[in-house]
Amino acid sequence: MSPDKDAAVKPHPVLSDYYSNESERRQRVDDMFDSSAVYYDKINSIMSLGSGIRYRRQALLRAGVKASQNILDVGAGTGGVSLLCQEIVGETGNVIALDPSEGMLAVAKTNGVKNTLQGFGEHLPFPDNSFDFVTMGYALRHVTDLNLLFSEYHRVLKPGGKILLLEITQPQHPFRRAMVKLYLKRIIPTITLVFLGSAKAQRLMQYYWETIENCVPPKTILSSMELAGLSTVNRYVEQGIFSEYTGIKE
Ligand SMILES: C[S@@+](CC[C@H](N)C(=O)[O-])C[C@H]1O[C@@H](n2cnc3c(N)ncnc32)[C@H](O)[C@@H]1O
């Protein structure tokens, strides 16, 4: 049976410790990001041991982000990826940072992101063929439907345009997988509580791990990209854990 374009592909099942249905999920996820926005950059730099920005820059350059492009950064959060895109595209390019969380976008503006817009990846408020690049850093797990997301990406990309999705994927090797689980499930939430003093941010980091552990496998993500009409879809893995998904609109 061939895959159905109209059937929803959820990035992970209902996580009943956090919400009981889809509409509750949307509210909870937005609340968690809103209330943890001021802690997000600190958590991120502790979690990545300072390598987060460097790695993101390498991934953007590897994917071919360059000067003068028009870029949409979806799930922009506090603007980690958007700021790097702004730096790479320069004065002759343009970057729009889109995110549903007002709290995260407020921090993004303070961080220096020039253009922010509240919205969801699954319903992009842009005409067809608008962007050279669509980027998404660690936000894929929070959308409602991968098929809808990728068909929107395909729609707003110009012909020849490209997407780059950054995601954390569980390592293949059982020992590495156990180490990553210990780190993200136990150590990071504990550090978040102890050093930042926020139970809400701790809850967000617990949720962060749950969504990684329950995320659909990479092949589901790749076939959803193909189903949306993207070509040359690919997954490059860095350090066994950082997945970079790319695809082109022909
Ligand atoms: C882990 S943060 C990633 C932030 C940033 N991209 C980075 O690289 O650090 C995930 C972001 O996804 C956003 N998000 C949640 N649901 C979304 C959706 N349906 N569409 C777009 N973004 C969404 C959240 O508000 C949050 O800011």
The ligand as a MOL file (V3000), in Angstrom:
LIG
                    3D

  0  0  0     0  0            999 V3000
M  V30 BEGIN CTAB
M  V30 COUNTS 27 29 0 0 0
M  V30 BEGIN ATOM
M  V30 1 C 13.7050 23.1930 21.3700 0
M  V30 2 S 13.1010 24.7260 20.7490 0 CHG=1
M  V30 3 C 14.2330 24.9940 19.4250 0
M  V30 4 C 14.6810 26.4070 19.2930 0
M  V30 5 C 15.7510 26.7090 18.2410 0
M  V30 6 N 15.3410 26.3490 16.9000 0
M  V30 7 C 17.0890 26.0950 18.5450 0
M  V30 8 O 17.7460 25.6040 17.6130 0
M  V30 9 O 17.5140 26.1440 19.6940 0 CHG=-1
M  V30 10 C 11.6460 24.1900 19.9060 0
M  V30 11 C 10.7530 25.3270 19.4520 0
M  V30 12 O 9.6960 24.7790 18.6410 0
M  V30 13 C 8.5570 25.5830 18.8230 0
M  V30 14 N 7.3660 24.8880 18.3180 0
M  V30 15 C 6.5060 24.1060 18.9940 0
M  V30 16 N 5.5110 23.6900 18.1860 0
M  V30 17 C 5.7600 24.2130 16.9620 0
M  V30 18 C 5.0670 24.1810 15.7120 0
M  V30 19 N 3.9490 23.4850 15.5600 0
M  V30 20 N 5.5950 24.8530 14.6720 0
M  V30 21 C 6.7470 25.5680 14.8160 0
M  V30 22 N 7.4320 25.6340 15.9800 0
M  V30 23 C 6.9470 24.9770 17.0360 0
M  V30 24 C 8.5500 25.8640 20.3310 0
M  V30 25 O 7.7500 26.9700 20.6750 0
M  V30 26 C 10.0420 26.0710 20.5900 0
M  V30 27 O 10.3880 27.4320 20.5480 0
M  V30 END ATOM
M  V30 BEGIN BOND
M  V30 1 1 1 2
M  V30 2 1 2 3
M  V30 3 1 2 10
M  V30 4 1 3 4
M  V30 5 1 4 5
M  V30 6 1 5 6
M  V30 7 1 5 7
M  V30 8 2 7 8
M  V30 9 1 7 9
M  V30 10 1 10 11
M  V30 11 1 11 12
M  V30 12 1 11 26
M  V30 13 1 12 13
M  V30 14 1 13 14
M  V30 15 1 13 24
M  V30 16 1 14 15
M  V30 17 1 14 23
M  V30 18 2 15 16
M  V30 19 1 16 17
M  V30 20 1 17 18
M  V30 21 2 17 23
M  V30 22 1 18 19
M  V30 23 2 18 20
M  V30 24 1 20 21
M  V30 25 2 21 22
M  V30 26 1 22 23
M  V30 27 1 24 25
M  V30 28 1 24 26
M  V30 29 1 26 27
M  V30 END BOND
M  V30 END CTAB
M  END
